[in-house]
């Protein structure tokens, strides 16, 4: 959904780009952390830490891959998680 008028969107983008790059980076990191916290809150109870990590990975990257590629990446990530236990 995009209900923002083009001139308003342009003004917003200009305001953001006027900020120092450090501030923009900080804002992006804060938004990522907030999104991750919200994602974690939506996970089912009773998952192990590894299951939580795999579910987070799946939910974050599912839009970027077809189901075959996602399963491949999930398998590799699970193998990685297994290797660091």
N, CA, C and O atoms as a Maestro MAE file, in Angstrom:
{
 s_m_m2io_version
 :::
 2.0.0
}

f_m_ct {
 s_m_title
 :::
 protein
 m_atom[340] {
  # First column is atom index #
  i_m_mmod_type
  r_m_x_coord
  r_m_y_coord
  r_m_z_coord
  i_m_residue_number
  s_m_chain_name
  s_m_pdb_residue_name
  s_m_pdb_atom_name
  i_m_atomic_number
  :::
  1 25 0.843 -1.175 0.000 1 A "UNK " " N  " 7
  2 3 0.000 0.000 0.000 1 A "UNK " " CA " 6
  3 2 0.889 1.240 0.000 1 A "UNK " " C  " 6
  4 15 1.875 1.312 0.733 1 A "UNK " " O  " 8
  5 25 0.532 2.193 -0.817 2 A "UNK " " N  " 7
  6 3 1.252 3.461 -0.838 2 A "UNK " " CA " 6
  7 2 0.222 4.576 -0.954 2 A "UNK " " C  " 6
  8 15 -0.286 4.861 -2.038 2 A "UNK " " O  " 8
  9 25 -0.074 5.194 0.168 3 A "UNK " " N  " 7
  10 3 -1.073 6.261 0.171 3 A "UNK " " CA " 6
  11 2 -0.448 7.633 0.407 3 A "UNK " " C  " 6
  12 15 -1.142 8.586 0.763 3 A "UNK " " O  " 8
  13 25 0.869 7.727 0.206 4 A "UNK " " N  " 7
  14 3 1.569 8.989 0.408 4 A "UNK " " CA " 6
  15 2 1.671 9.733 -0.916 4 A "UNK " " C  " 6
  16 15 2.077 9.168 -1.931 4 A "UNK " " O  " 8
  17 25 1.305 10.981 -0.892 5 A "UNK " " N  " 7
  18 3 1.404 11.791 -2.108 5 A "UNK " " CA " 6
  19 2 2.865 11.919 -2.526 5 A "UNK " " C  " 6
  20 15 3.742 12.029 -1.668 5 A "UNK " " O  " 8
  21 25 3.139 11.907 -3.822 6 A "UNK " " N  " 7
  22 3 4.531 11.949 -4.291 6 A "UNK " " CA " 6
  23 2 5.339 13.119 -3.741 6 A "UNK " " C  " 6
  24 15 6.504 12.940 -3.387 6 A "UNK " " O  " 8
  25 25 4.747 14.318 -3.660 7 A "UNK " " N  " 7
  26 3 5.526 15.459 -3.174 7 A "UNK " " CA " 6
  27 2 5.826 15.336 -1.673 7 A "UNK " " C  " 6
  28 15 6.849 15.831 -1.201 7 A "UNK " " O  " 8
  29 25 4.940 14.681 -0.934 8 A "UNK " " N  " 7
  30 3 5.191 14.437 0.489 8 A "UNK " " CA " 6
  31 2 6.301 13.392 0.645 8 A "UNK " " C  " 6
  32 15 7.189 13.543 1.484 8 A "UNK " " O  " 8
  33 25 6.245 12.343 -0.158 9 A "UNK " " N  " 7
  34 3 7.286 11.313 -0.122 9 A "UNK " " CA " 6
  35 2 8.647 11.913 -0.449 9 A "UNK " " C  " 6
  36 15 9.643 11.595 0.201 9 A "UNK " " O  " 8
  37 25 8.688 12.777 -1.452 10 A "UNK " " N  " 7
  38 3 9.948 13.422 -1.852 10 A "UNK " " CA " 6
  39 2 10.483 14.279 -0.709 10 A "UNK " " C  " 6
  40 15 11.680 14.252 -0.422 10 A "UNK " " O  " 8
  41 25 9.617 15.030 -0.065 11 A "UNK " " N  " 7
  42 3 10.033 15.887 1.048 11 A "UNK " " CA " 6
  43 2 10.590 15.042 2.189 11 A "UNK " " C  " 6
  44 15 11.612 15.386 2.783 11 A "UNK " " O  " 8
  45 25 9.921 13.948 2.490 12 A "UNK " " N  " 7
  46 3 10.388 13.058 3.552 12 A "UNK " " CA " 6
  47 2 11.771 12.504 3.206 12 A "UNK " " C  " 6
  48 15 12.672 12.513 4.044 12 A "UNK " " O  " 8
  49 25 11.938 12.024 1.977 13 A "UNK " " N  " 7
  50 3 13.238 11.495 1.551 13 A "UNK " " CA " 6
  51 2 14.320 12.566 1.637 13 A "UNK " " C  " 6
  52 15 15.440 12.286 2.064 13 A "UNK " " O  " 8
  53 25 13.992 13.783 1.236 14 A "UNK " " N  " 7
  54 3 14.964 14.881 1.325 14 A "UNK " " CA " 6
  55 2 15.365 15.145 2.777 14 A "UNK " " C  " 6
  56 15 16.540 15.366 3.073 14 A "UNK " " O  " 8
  57 25 14.379 15.121 3.682 15 A "UNK " " N  " 7
  58 3 14.675 15.353 5.099 15 A "UNK " " CA " 6
  59 2 15.608 14.268 5.645 15 A "UNK " " C  " 6
  60 15 16.557 14.562 6.372 15 A "UNK " " O  " 8
  61 25 15.331 13.033 5.291 16 A "UNK " " N  " 7
  62 3 16.179 11.927 5.757 16 A "UNK " " CA " 6
  63 2 17.586 12.074 5.195 16 A "UNK " " C  " 6
  64 15 18.563 11.894 5.922 16 A "UNK " " O  " 8
  65 25 17.703 12.398 3.920 17 A "UNK " " N  " 7
  66 3 19.020 12.499 3.288 17 A "UNK " " CA " 6
  67 2 19.818 13.694 3.798 17 A "UNK " " C  " 6
  68 15 21.038 13.728 3.641 17 A "UNK " " O  " 8
  69 25 19.154 14.669 4.404 18 A "UNK " " N  " 7
  70 3 19.863 15.809 4.991 18 A "UNK " " CA " 6
  71 2 20.560 15.434 6.304 18 A "UNK " " C  " 6
  72 15 21.458 16.141 6.759 18 A "UNK " " O  " 8
  73 25 20.146 14.335 6.897 19 A "UNK " " N  " 7
  74 3 20.768 13.890 8.146 19 A "UNK " " CA " 6
  75 2 22.163 13.337 7.863 19 A "UNK " " C  " 6
  76 15 22.414 12.830 6.769 19 A "UNK " " O  " 8
  77 25 23.069 13.429 8.831 20 A "UNK " " N  " 7
  78 3 24.393 12.817 8.655 20 A "UNK " " CA " 6
  79 2 24.252 11.304 8.462 20 A "UNK " " C  " 6
  80 15 23.317 10.688 8.975 20 A "UNK " " O  " 8
  81 25 25.185 10.719 7.721 21 A "UNK " " N  " 7
  82 3 25.093 9.288 7.438 21 A "UNK " " CA " 6
  83 2 25.093 8.461 8.718 21 A "UNK " " C  " 6
  84 15 24.464 7.405 8.776 21 A "UNK " " O  " 8
  85 25 25.798 8.938 9.746 22 A "UNK " " N  " 7
  86 3 25.838 8.202 11.004 22 A "UNK " " CA " 6
  87 2 24.439 8.111 11.632 22 A "UNK " " C  " 6
  88 15 24.051 7.072 12.165 22 A "UNK " " O  " 8
  89 25 23.699 9.212 11.557 23 A "UNK " " N  " 7
  90 3 22.345 9.236 12.113 23 A "UNK " " CA " 6
  91 2 21.424 8.323 11.305 23 A "UNK " " C  " 6
  92 15 20.594 7.615 11.876 23 A "UNK " " O  " 8
  93 25 21.569 8.337 9.984 24 A "UNK " " N  " 7
  94 3 20.745 7.461 9.142 24 A "UNK " " CA " 6
  95 2 21.048 5.996 9.445 24 A "UNK " " C  " 6
  96 15 20.140 5.167 9.500 24 A "UNK " " O  " 8
  97 25 22.327 5.683 9.640 25 A "UNK " " N  " 7
  98 3 22.715 4.314 9.985 25 A "UNK " " CA " 6
  99 2 22.116 3.916 11.332 25 A "UNK " " C  " 6
  100 15 21.583 2.817 11.484 25 A "UNK " " O  " 8
  101 25 22.209 4.815 12.301 26 A "UNK " " N  " 7
  102 3 21.646 4.554 13.626 26 A "UNK " " CA " 6
  103 2 20.136 4.318 13.539 26 A "UNK " " C  " 6
  104 15 19.610 3.400 14.169 26 A "UNK " " O  " 8
  105 25 19.448 5.143 12.765 27 A "UNK " " N  " 7
  106 3 18.001 4.988 12.608 27 A "UNK " " CA " 6
  107 2 17.662 3.638 11.976 27 A "UNK " " C  " 6
  108 15 16.727 2.960 12.403 27 A "UNK " " O  " 8
  109 25 18.425 3.260 10.964 28 A "UNK " " N  " 7
  110 3 18.196 1.973 10.311 28 A "UNK " " CA " 6
  111 2 18.415 0.808 11.260 28 A "UNK " " C  " 6
  112 15 17.635 -0.145 11.272 28 A "UNK " " O  " 8
  113 25 19.480 0.884 12.058 29 A "UNK " " N  " 7
  114 3 19.769 -0.181 13.024 29 A "UNK " " CA " 6
  115 2 18.666 -0.273 14.075 29 A "UNK " " C  " 6
  116 15 18.268 -1.370 14.466 29 A "UNK " " O  " 8
  117 25 18.178 0.869 14.527 30 A "UNK " " N  " 7
  118 3 17.095 0.872 15.513 30 A "UNK " " CA " 6
  119 2 15.821 0.268 14.928 30 A "UNK " " C  " 6
  120 15 15.119 -0.480 15.609 30 A "UNK " " O  " 8
  121 25 15.520 0.587 13.671 31 A "UNK " " N  " 7
  122 3 14.328 0.018 13.034 31 A "UNK " " CA " 6
  123 2 14.468 -1.492 12.884 31 A "UNK " " C  " 6
  124 15 13.509 -2.235 13.099 31 A "UNK " " O  " 8
  125 25 15.669 -1.945 12.513 32 A "UNK " " N  " 7
  126 3 15.906 -3.382 12.392 32 A "UNK " " CA " 6
  127 2 15.710 -4.065 13.740 32 A "UNK " " C  " 6
  128 15 15.042 -5.095 13.828 32 A "UNK " " O  " 8
  129 25 16.294 -3.491 14.793 33 A "UNK " " N  " 7
  130 3 16.169 -4.075 16.132 33 A "UNK " " CA " 6
  131 2 14.711 -4.128 16.586 33 A "UNK " " C  " 6
  132 15 14.280 -5.107 17.195 33 A "UNK " " O  " 8
  133 25 13.962 -3.081 16.288 34 A "UNK " " N  " 7
  134 3 12.545 -3.055 16.652 34 A "UNK " " CA " 6
  135 2 11.778 -4.132 15.894 34 A "UNK " " C  " 6
  136 15 10.967 -4.853 16.476 34 A "UNK " " O  " 8
  137 25 12.039 -4.237 14.598 35 A "UNK " " N  " 7
  138 3 11.382 -5.272 13.798 35 A "UNK " " CA " 6
  139 2 11.703 -6.667 14.298 35 A "UNK " " C  " 6
  140 15 10.826 -7.528 14.363 35 A "UNK " " O  " 8
  141 25 12.958 -6.889 14.650 36 A "UNK " " N  " 7
  142 3 13.369 -8.197 15.163 36 A "UNK " " CA " 6
  143 2 12.679 -8.498 16.491 36 A "UNK " " C  " 6
  144 15 12.251 -9.628 16.728 36 A "UNK " " O  " 8
  145 25 12.573 -7.497 17.349 37 A "UNK " " N  " 7
  146 3 11.886 -7.689 18.636 37 A "UNK " " CA " 6
  147 2 10.414 -8.040 18.412 37 A "UNK " " C  " 6
  148 15 9.878 -8.921 19.084 37 A "UNK " " O  " 8
  149 25 9.766 -7.361 17.477 38 A "UNK " " N  " 7
  150 3 8.364 -7.663 17.170 38 A "UNK " " CA " 6
  151 2 8.222 -9.068 16.599 38 A "UNK " " C  " 6
  152 15 7.287 -9.796 16.934 38 A "UNK " " O  " 8
  153 25 9.155 -9.437 15.739 39 A "UNK " " N  " 7
  154 3 9.133 -10.775 15.163 39 A "UNK " " CA " 6
  155 2 9.282 -11.827 16.260 39 A "UNK " " C  " 6
  156 15 8.563 -12.826 16.266 39 A "UNK " " O  " 8
  157 25 10.214 -11.602 17.187 40 A "UNK " " N  " 7
  158 3 10.426 -12.545 18.293 40 A "UNK " " CA " 6
  159 2 9.162 -12.684 19.150 40 A "UNK " " C  " 6
  160 15 8.833 -13.781 19.602 40 A "UNK " " O  " 8
  161 25 8.463 -11.575 19.367 41 A "UNK " " N  " 7
  162 3 7.242 -11.629 20.181 41 A "UNK " " CA " 6
  163 2 6.159 -12.479 19.525 41 A "UNK " " C  " 6
  164 15 5.301 -13.038 20.209 41 A "UNK " " O  " 8
  165 25 6.202 -12.575 18.200 42 A "UNK " " N  " 7
  166 3 5.188 -13.335 17.487 42 A "UNK " " CA " 6
  167 2 5.485 -14.814 17.334 42 A "UNK " " C  " 6
  168 15 4.687 -15.549 16.752 42 A "UNK " " O  " 8
  169 25 6.625 -15.261 17.850 43 A "UNK " " N  " 7
  170 3 6.975 -16.679 17.738 43 A "UNK " " CA " 6
  171 2 6.157 -17.507 18.724 43 A "UNK " " C  " 6
  172 15 5.820 -17.037 19.811 43 A "UNK " " O  " 8
  173 25 5.841 -18.739 18.337 44 A "UNK " " N  " 7
  174 3 5.099 -19.602 19.264 44 A "UNK " " CA " 6
  175 2 5.920 -19.924 20.513 44 A "UNK " " C  " 6
  176 15 7.149 -19.972 20.463 44 A "UNK " " O  " 8
  177 25 5.242 -20.141 21.608 45 A "UNK " " N  " 7
  178 3 5.912 -20.555 22.847 45 A "UNK " " CA " 6
  179 2 6.454 -21.967 22.686 45 A "UNK " " C  " 6
  180 15 5.952 -22.758 21.888 45 A "UNK " " O  " 8
  181 25 7.484 -22.260 23.456 46 A "UNK " " N  " 7
  182 3 7.991 -23.619 23.502 46 A "UNK " " CA " 6
  183 2 9.065 -23.961 22.489 46 A "UNK " " C  " 6
  184 15 9.542 -25.095 22.461 46 A "UNK " " O  " 8
  185 25 9.460 -23.002 21.653 47 A "UNK " " N  " 7
  186 3 10.521 -23.280 20.684 47 A "UNK " " CA " 6
  187 2 11.880 -23.232 21.371 47 A "UNK " " C  " 6
  188 15 12.096 -22.440 22.288 47 A "UNK " " O  " 8
  189 25 12.787 -24.083 20.920 48 A "UNK " " N  " 7
  190 3 14.165 -23.996 21.402 48 A "UNK " " CA " 6
  191 2 14.809 -22.765 20.778 48 A "UNK " " C  " 6
  192 15 14.257 -22.175 19.849 48 A "UNK " " O  " 8
  193 25 15.962 -22.382 21.282 49 A "UNK " " N  " 7
  194 3 16.661 -21.219 20.707 49 A "UNK " " CA " 6
  195 2 16.975 -21.448 19.232 49 A "UNK " " C  " 6
  196 15 16.837 -20.539 18.413 49 A "UNK " " O  " 8
  197 25 17.398 -22.665 18.898 50 A "UNK " " N  " 7
  198 3 17.705 -22.981 17.500 50 A "UNK " " CA " 6
  199 2 16.450 -22.876 16.629 50 A "UNK " " C  " 6
  200 15 16.498 -22.335 15.525 50 A "UNK " " O  " 8
  201 25 15.335 -23.394 17.130 51 A "UNK " " N  " 7
  202 3 14.076 -23.312 16.387 51 A "UNK " " CA " 6
  203 2 13.647 -21.857 16.208 51 A "UNK " " C  " 6
  204 15 13.129 -21.481 15.157 51 A "UNK " " O  " 8
  205 25 13.865 -21.047 17.236 52 A "UNK " " N  " 7
  206 3 13.541 -19.618 17.128 52 A "UNK " " CA " 6
  207 2 14.383 -18.962 16.040 52 A "UNK " " C  " 6
  208 15 13.868 -18.214 15.209 52 A "UNK " " O  " 8
  209 25 15.686 -19.250 16.053 53 A "UNK " " N  " 7
  210 3 16.576 -18.662 15.048 53 A "UNK " " CA " 6
  211 2 16.165 -19.072 13.639 53 A "UNK " " C  " 6
  212 15 16.161 -18.245 12.727 53 A "UNK " " O  " 8
  213 25 15.820 -20.341 13.459 54 A "UNK " " N  " 7
  214 3 15.402 -20.822 12.140 54 A "UNK " " CA " 6
  215 2 14.090 -20.171 11.705 54 A "UNK " " C  " 6
  216 15 13.930 -19.811 10.539 54 A "UNK " " O  " 8
  217 25 13.162 -20.023 12.632 55 A "UNK " " N  " 7
  218 3 11.879 -19.399 12.295 55 A "UNK " " CA " 6
  219 2 12.063 -17.918 11.964 55 A "UNK " " C  " 6
  220 15 11.417 -17.400 11.053 55 A "UNK " " O  " 8
  221 25 12.933 -17.245 12.695 56 A "UNK " " N  " 7
  222 3 13.226 -15.841 12.399 56 A "UNK " " CA " 6
  223 2 13.834 -15.725 11.011 56 A "UNK " " C  " 6
  224 15 13.432 -14.874 10.217 56 A "UNK " " O  " 8
  225 25 14.806 -16.585 10.723 57 A "UNK " " N  " 7
  226 3 15.433 -16.592 9.402 57 A "UNK " " CA " 6
  227 2 14.373 -16.779 8.319 57 A "UNK " " C  " 6
  228 15 14.346 -16.047 7.330 57 A "UNK " " O  " 8
  229 25 13.504 -17.769 8.517 58 A "UNK " " N  " 7
  230 3 12.457 -18.061 7.535 58 A "UNK " " CA " 6
  231 2 11.540 -16.858 7.327 58 A "UNK " " C  " 6
  232 15 11.251 -16.484 6.190 58 A "UNK " " O  " 8
  233 25 11.091 -16.262 8.405 59 A "UNK " " N  " 7
  234 3 10.159 -15.138 8.292 59 A "UNK " " CA " 6
  235 2 10.812 -13.906 7.666 59 A "UNK " " C  " 6
  236 15 10.156 -13.144 6.956 59 A "UNK " " O  " 8
  237 25 12.097 -13.717 7.930 60 A "UNK " " N  " 7
  238 3 12.772 -12.534 7.389 60 A "UNK " " CA " 6
  239 2 13.096 -12.675 5.905 60 A "UNK " " C  " 6
  240 15 13.003 -11.709 5.148 60 A "UNK " " O  " 8
  241 25 13.476 -13.879 5.496 61 A "UNK " " N  " 7
  242 3 13.983 -14.046 4.138 61 A "UNK " " CA " 6
  243 2 13.027 -14.752 3.188 61 A "UNK " " C  " 6
  244 15 13.333 -14.876 2.002 61 A "UNK " " O  " 8
  245 25 11.892 -15.213 3.667 62 A "UNK " " N  " 7
  246 3 10.924 -15.909 2.829 62 A "UNK " " CA " 6
  247 2 10.525 -15.107 1.586 62 A "UNK " " C  " 6
  248 15 10.402 -15.691 0.509 62 A "UNK " " O  " 8
  249 25 10.319 -13.795 1.696 63 A "UNK " " N  " 7
  250 3 9.932 -13.044 0.492 63 A "UNK " " CA " 6
  251 2 11.034 -12.975 -0.574 63 A "UNK " " C  " 6
  252 15 10.756 -12.687 -1.738 63 A "UNK " " O  " 8
  253 25 12.274 -13.239 -0.177 64 A "UNK " " N  " 7
  254 3 13.399 -13.082 -1.094 64 A "UNK " " CA " 6
  255 2 13.710 -14.326 -1.916 64 A "UNK " " C  " 6
  256 15 14.464 -14.247 -2.886 64 A "UNK " " O  " 8
  257 25 13.148 -15.468 -1.549 65 A "UNK " " N  " 7
  258 3 13.497 -16.724 -2.205 65 A "UNK " " CA " 6
  259 2 12.253 -17.514 -2.579 65 A "UNK " " C  " 6
  260 15 11.216 -17.406 -1.926 65 A "UNK " " O  " 8
  261 25 12.369 -18.320 -3.651 66 A "UNK " " N  " 7
  262 3 11.306 -19.284 -3.911 66 A "UNK " " CA " 6
  263 2 11.440 -20.389 -2.864 66 A "UNK " " C  " 6
  264 15 12.443 -20.449 -2.153 66 A "UNK " " O  " 8
  265 25 10.447 -21.256 -2.766 67 A "UNK " " N  " 7
  266 3 10.432 -22.243 -1.680 67 A "UNK " " CA " 6
  267 2 11.632 -23.186 -1.732 67 A "UNK " " C  " 6
  268 15 12.155 -23.579 -0.689 67 A "UNK " " O  " 8
  269 25 12.072 -23.551 -2.929 68 A "UNK " " N  " 7
  270 3 13.223 -24.453 -3.056 68 A "UNK " " CA " 6
  271 2 14.501 -23.802 -2.517 68 A "UNK " " C  " 6
  272 15 15.247 -24.417 -1.754 68 A "UNK " " O  " 8
  273 25 14.741 -22.562 -2.918 69 A "UNK " " N  " 7
  274 3 15.949 -21.860 -2.456 69 A "UNK " " CA " 6
  275 2 15.877 -21.575 -0.960 69 A "UNK " " C  " 6
  276 15 16.883 -21.670 -0.256 69 A "UNK " " O  " 8
  277 25 14.689 -21.227 -0.478 70 A "UNK " " N  " 7
  278 3 14.539 -20.969 0.955 70 A "UNK " " CA " 6
  279 2 14.881 -22.221 1.756 70 A "UNK " " C  " 6
  280 15 15.590 -22.141 2.759 70 A "UNK " " O  " 8
  281 25 14.383 -23.371 1.321 71 A "UNK " " N  " 7
  282 3 14.695 -24.619 2.022 71 A "UNK " " CA " 6
  283 2 16.194 -24.901 2.006 71 A "UNK " " C  " 6
  284 15 16.749 -25.378 2.995 71 A "UNK " " O  " 8
  285 25 16.846 -24.605 0.884 72 A "UNK " " N  " 7
  286 3 18.295 -24.806 0.785 72 A "UNK " " CA " 6
  287 2 19.019 -23.923 1.807 72 A "UNK " " C  " 6
  288 15 19.899 -24.392 2.529 72 A "UNK " " O  " 8
  289 25 18.638 -22.635 1.863 73 A "UNK " " N  " 7
  290 3 19.266 -21.706 2.806 73 A "UNK " " CA " 6
  291 2 18.945 -22.087 4.245 73 A "UNK " " C  " 6
  292 15 19.797 -21.968 5.125 73 A "UNK " " O  " 8
  293 25 17.714 -22.546 4.491 74 A "UNK " " N  " 7
  294 3 17.336 -22.972 5.844 74 A "UNK " " CA " 6
  295 2 18.202 -24.156 6.273 74 A "UNK " " C  " 6
  296 15 18.655 -24.215 7.416 74 A "UNK " " O  " 8
  297 25 18.429 -25.087 5.367 75 A "UNK " " N  " 7
  298 3 19.258 -26.256 5.671 75 A "UNK " " CA " 6
  299 2 20.682 -25.817 6.011 75 A "UNK " " C  " 6
  300 15 21.268 -26.290 6.985 75 A "UNK " " O  " 8
  301 25 21.231 -24.910 5.204 76 A "UNK " " N  " 7
  302 3 22.595 -24.439 5.464 76 A "UNK " " CA " 6
  303 2 22.672 -23.691 6.792 76 A "UNK " " C  " 6
  304 15 23.642 -23.846 7.535 76 A "UNK " " O  " 8
  305 25 21.659 -22.881 7.097 77 A "UNK " " N  " 7
  306 3 21.656 -22.136 8.353 77 A "UNK " " CA " 6
  307 2 21.535 -23.094 9.537 77 A "UNK " " C  " 6
  308 15 22.191 -22.902 10.561 77 A "UNK " " O  " 8
  309 25 20.693 -24.133 9.398 78 A "UNK " " N  " 7
  310 3 20.568 -25.131 10.461 78 A "UNK " " CA " 6
  311 2 21.903 -25.836 10.681 78 A "UNK " " C  " 6
  312 15 22.306 -26.056 11.823 78 A "UNK " " O  " 8
  313 25 22.588 -26.189 9.603 79 A "UNK " " N  " 7
  314 3 23.903 -26.827 9.728 79 A "UNK " " CA " 6
  315 2 24.883 -25.901 10.448 79 A "UNK " " C  " 6
  316 15 25.676 -26.345 11.278 79 A "UNK " " O  " 8
  317 25 24.819 -24.617 10.123 80 A "UNK " " N  " 7
  318 3 25.675 -23.646 10.811 80 A "UNK " " CA " 6
  319 2 25.346 -23.601 12.301 80 A "UNK " " C  " 6
  320 15 26.245 -23.653 13.141 80 A "UNK " " O  " 8
  321 25 24.060 -23.505 12.627 81 A "UNK " " N  " 7
  322 3 23.660 -23.455 14.039 81 A "UNK " " CA " 6
  323 2 24.091 -24.720 14.774 81 A "UNK " " C  " 6
  324 15 24.525 -24.657 15.925 81 A "UNK " " O  " 8
  325 25 23.972 -25.867 14.110 82 A "UNK " " N  " 7
  326 3 24.418 -27.126 14.718 82 A "UNK " " CA " 6
  327 2 25.919 -27.098 14.990 82 A "UNK " " C  " 6
  328 15 26.383 -27.642 15.992 82 A "UNK " " O  " 8
  329 25 26.675 -26.465 14.098 83 A "UNK " " N  " 7
  330 3 28.136 -26.469 14.219 83 A "UNK " " CA " 6
  331 2 28.653 -25.574 15.344 83 A "UNK " " C  " 6
  332 15 29.784 -25.745 15.799 83 A "UNK " " O  " 8
  333 25 27.846 -24.632 15.793 84 A "UNK " " N  " 7
  334 3 28.323 -23.709 16.832 84 A "UNK " " CA " 6
  335 2 27.810 -24.075 18.222 84 A "UNK " " C  " 6
  336 15 28.063 -23.357 19.189 84 A "UNK " " O  " 8
  337 25 27.097 -25.178 18.320 85 A "UNK " " N  " 7
  338 3 26.592 -25.615 19.633 85 A "UNK " " CA " 6
  339 2 27.724 -26.131 20.489 85 A "UNK " " C  " 6
  340 15 27.499 -26.543 21.627 85 A "UNK " " O  " 8
  :::
 }
 m_bond[339] {
  # First column is bond index #
  i_m_from
  i_m_to
  i_m_order
  :::
  1 1 2 1
  2 2 3 1
  3 3 4 2
  4 3 5 1
  5 5 6 1
  6 6 7 1
  7 7 8 2
  8 7 9 1
  9 9 10 1
  10 10 11 1
  11 11 12 2
  12 11 13 1
  13 13 14 1
  14 14 15 1
  15 15 16 2
  16 15 17 1
  17 17 18 1
  18 18 19 1
  19 19 20 2
  20 19 21 1
  21 21 22 1
  22 22 23 1
  23 23 24 2
  24 23 25 1
  25 25 26 1
  26 26 27 1
  27 27 28 2
  28 27 29 1
  29 29 30 1
  30 30 31 1
  31 31 32 2
  32 31 33 1
  33 33 34 1
  34 34 35 1
  35 35 36 2
  36 35 37 1
  37 37 38 1
  38 38 39 1
  39 39 40 2
  40 39 41 1
  41 41 42 1
  42 42 43 1
  43 43 44 2
  44 43 45 1
  45 45 46 1
  46 46 47 1
  47 47 48 2
  48 47 49 1
  49 49 50 1
  50 50 51 1
  51 51 52 2
  52 51 53 1
  53 53 54 1
  54 54 55 1
  55 55 56 2
  56 55 57 1
  57 57 58 1
  58 58 59 1
  59 59 60 2
  60 59 61 1
  61 61 62 1
  62 62 63 1
  63 63 64 2
  64 63 65 1
  65 65 66 1
  66 66 67 1
  67 67 68 2
  68 67 69 1
  69 69 70 1
  70 70 71 1
  71 71 72 2
  72 71 73 1
  73 73 74 1
  74 74 75 1
  75 75 76 2
  76 75 77 1
  77 77 78 1
  78 78 79 1
  79 79 80 2
  80 79 81 1
  81 81 82 1
  82 82 83 1
  83 83 84 2
  84 83 85 1
  85 85 86 1
  86 86 87 1
  87 87 88 2
  88 87 89 1
  89 89 90 1
  90 90 91 1
  91 91 92 2
  92 91 93 1
  93 93 94 1
  94 94 95 1
  95 95 96 2
  96 95 97 1
  97 97 98 1
  98 98 99 1
  99 99 100 2
  100 99 101 1
  101 101 102 1
  102 102 103 1
  103 103 104 2
  104 103 105 1
  105 105 106 1
  106 106 107 1
  107 107 108 2
  108 107 109 1
  109 109 110 1
  110 110 111 1
  111 111 112 2
  112 111 113 1
  113 113 114 1
  114 114 115 1
  115 115 116 2
  116 115 117 1
  117 117 118 1
  118 118 119 1
  119 119 120 2
  120 119 121 1
  121 121 122 1
  122 122 123 1
  123 123 124 2
  124 123 125 1
  125 125 126 1
  126 126 127 1
  127 127 128 2
  128 127 129 1
  129 129 130 1
  130 130 131 1
  131 131 132 2
  132 131 133 1
  133 133 134 1
  134 134 135 1
  135 135 136 2
  136 135 137 1
  137 137 138 1
  138 138 139 1
  139 139 140 2
  140 139 141 1
  141 141 142 1
  142 142 143 1
  143 143 144 2
  144 143 145 1
  145 145 146 1
  146 146 147 1
  147 147 148 2
  148 147 149 1
  149 149 150 1
  150 150 151 1
  151 151 152 2
  152 151 153 1
  153 153 154 1
  154 154 155 1
  155 155 156 2
  156 155 157 1
  157 157 158 1
  158 158 159 1
  159 159 160 2
  160 159 161 1
  161 161 162 1
  162 162 163 1
  163 163 164 2
  164 163 165 1
  165 165 166 1
  166 166 167 1
  167 167 168 2
  168 167 169 1
  169 169 170 1
  170 170 171 1
  171 171 172 2
  172 171 173 1
  173 173 174 1
  174 174 175 1
  175 175 176 2
  176 175 177 1
  177 177 178 1
  178 178 179 1
  179 179 180 2
  180 179 181 1
  181 181 182 1
  182 182 183 1
  183 183 184 2
  184 183 185 1
  185 185 186 1
  186 186 187 1
  187 187 188 2
  188 187 189 1
  189 189 190 1
  190 190 191 1
  191 191 192 2
  192 191 193 1
  193 193 194 1
  194 194 195 1
  195 195 196 2
  196 195 197 1
  197 197 198 1
  198 198 199 1
  199 199 200 2
  200 199 201 1
  201 201 202 1
  202 202 203 1
  203 203 204 2
  204 203 205 1
  205 205 206 1
  206 206 207 1
  207 207 208 2
  208 207 209 1
  209 209 210 1
  210 210 211 1
  211 211 212 2
  212 211 213 1
  213 213 214 1
  214 214 215 1
  215 215 216 2
  216 215 217 1
  217 217 218 1
  218 218 219 1
  219 219 220 2
  220 219 221 1
  221 221 222 1
  222 222 223 1
  223 223 224 2
  224 223 225 1
  225 225 226 1
  226 226 227 1
  227 227 228 2
  228 227 229 1
  229 229 230 1
  230 230 231 1
  231 231 232 2
  232 231 233 1
  233 233 234 1
  234 234 235 1
  235 235 236 2
  236 235 237 1
  237 237 238 1
  238 238 239 1
  239 239 240 2
  240 239 241 1
  241 241 242 1
  242 242 243 1
  243 243 244 2
  244 243 245 1
  245 245 246 1
  246 246 247 1
  247 247 248 2
  248 247 249 1
  249 249 250 1
  250 250 251 1
  251 251 252 2
  252 251 253 1
  253 253 254 1
  254 254 255 1
  255 255 256 2
  256 255 257 1
  257 257 258 1
  258 258 259 1
  259 259 260 2
  260 259 261 1
  261 261 262 1
  262 262 263 1
  263 263 264 2
  264 263 265 1
  265 265 266 1
  266 266 267 1
  267 267 268 2
  268 267 269 1
  269 269 270 1
  270 270 271 1
  271 271 272 2
  272 271 273 1
  273 273 274 1
  274 274 275 1
  275 275 276 2
  276 275 277 1
  277 277 278 1
  278 278 279 1
  279 279 280 2
  280 279 281 1
  281 281 282 1
  282 282 283 1
  283 283 284 2
  284 283 285 1
  285 285 286 1
  286 286 287 1
  287 287 288 2
  288 287 289 1
  289 289 290 1
  290 290 291 1
  291 291 292 2
  292 291 293 1
  293 293 294 1
  294 294 295 1
  295 295 296 2
  296 295 297 1
  297 297 298 1
  298 298 299 1
  299 299 300 2
  300 299 301 1
  301 301 302 1
  302 302 303 1
  303 303 304 2
  304 303 305 1
  305 305 306 1
  306 306 307 1
  307 307 308 2
  308 307 309 1
  309 309 310 1
  310 310 311 1
  311 311 312 2
  312 311 313 1
  313 313 314 1
  314 314 315 1
  315 315 316 2
  316 315 317 1
  317 317 318 1
  318 318 319 1
  319 319 320 2
  320 319 321 1
  321 321 322 1
  322 322 323 1
  323 323 324 2
  324 323 325 1
  325 325 326 1
  326 326 327 1
  327 327 328 2
  328 327 329 1
  329 329 330 1
  330 330 331 1
  331 331 332 2
  332 331 333 1
  333 333 334 1
  334 334 335 1
  335 335 336 2
  336 335 337 1
  337 337 338 1
  338 338 339 1
  339 339 340 2
  :::
 }
}
